[in-house]
Amino acid sequence: MADLKAAFEAAVANSKNLSERPDNGTLLKIYALYKQATAGDNTEKKPGFADMVGRAKWDAWNGFKGTSNDDAMQQYIDLIESLS
């Protein structure tokens, strides 16, 4: 467990230093996996129709509902490694 947490924290640091900026879909997945790993299932109210960015983030995070924190951490690590 401690190893997974350390690897996750390293991946978070690496995500800020990627050689290329990922496309928007990948950025949303990175965001959603991070939120799922750190906060768990999305319980926030869905943003209004005018907040398109907020809605996209909410939808992406909500798509991982039911994923355990450990699974989300591992998926986040794998995604960042694939982009590095």
C-alpha positions as CSV (number, residue, x, y, z in Angstrom):
1,M,0.0,0.0,0.0
2,A,2.8,2.4,0.9
3,D,4.6,1.6,-2.3
4,L,1.4,2.3,-4.3
5,K,1.0,5.7,-2.6
6,A,4.6,6.6,-3.2
7,A,4.4,5.6,-6.9
8,F,1.1,7.6,-7.1
9,E,2.8,10.7,-5.6
10,A,5.7,10.3,-8.0
11,A,3.3,10.0,-11.0
12,V,1.5,13.2,-9.8
13,A,4.9,15.0,-9.8
14,N,5.8,13.5,-13.2
15,S,2.4,14.6,-14.7
16,K,3.5,18.3,-14.3
17,N,6.6,17.6,-16.4
18,L,5.3,15.7,-19.4
19,S,7.2,16.5,-22.6
20,E,4.0,17.2,-24.6
21,R,0.6,18.5,-23.4
22,P,-1.9,15.7,-23.6
23,D,-5.1,16.2,-25.6
24,N,-8.2,17.3,-23.7
25,G,-9.7,13.8,-23.4
26,T,-6.5,12.5,-21.8
27,L,-6.4,15.6,-19.5
28,L,-9.9,14.8,-18.4
29,K,-9.0,11.2,-17.7
30,I,-5.9,12.3,-15.7
31,Y,-8.1,14.7,-13.7
32,A,-10.8,12.1,-13.1
33,L,-8.4,9.4,-12.0
34,Y,-6.7,11.8,-9.6
35,K,-10.0,12.8,-8.1
36,Q,-11.2,9.2,-7.8
37,A,-7.9,8.2,-6.2
38,T,-7.8,11.1,-3.7
39,A,-11.5,11.9,-3.0
40,G,-13.4,8.7,-3.9
41,D,-16.7,8.6,-5.7
42,N,-18.1,11.9,-7.0
43,T,-20.8,13.2,-4.7
44,E,-20.7,16.8,-5.9
45,K,-23.7,18.5,-7.6
46,K,-23.4,18.5,-11.4
47,P,-22.4,22.0,-12.7
48,G,-24.9,24.0,-14.6
49,F,-25.3,23.9,-18.4
50,A,-23.3,27.1,-18.9
51,D,-20.2,25.7,-17.1
52,M,-19.0,23.4,-19.9
53,V,-15.6,22.8,-18.5
54,G,-17.0,22.0,-15.1
55,R,-19.5,19.6,-16.6
56,A,-16.8,17.8,-18.6
57,K,-14.7,17.4,-15.5
58,W,-17.7,16.2,-13.5
59,D,-18.7,13.7,-16.1
60,A,-15.2,12.4,-16.4
61,W,-14.9,11.9,-12.7
62,N,-18.4,10.4,-12.4
63,G,-17.4,7.8,-15.0
64,F,-15.0,6.2,-12.5
65,K,-17.7,5.9,-9.8
66,G,-17.3,2.6,-8.0
67,T,-13.5,2.3,-8.8
68,S,-11.5,1.8,-5.6
69,N,-8.9,4.3,-4.6
70,D,-6.1,1.8,-5.2
71,D,-7.4,0.9,-8.6
72,A,-7.7,4.6,-9.6
73,M,-4.1,5.2,-8.3
74,Q,-2.8,2.3,-10.4
75,Q,-4.6,3.5,-13.5
76,Y,-3.3,7.0,-12.9
77,I,0.3,5.7,-12.6
78,D,-0.1,3.6,-15.7
79,L,-1.5,6.5,-17.7
80,I,1.2,8.9,-16.7
81,E,3.9,6.3,-17.5
82,S,2.4,5.8,-20.9
83,L,2.6,9.5,-21.6
84,S,6.2,10.0,-20.3
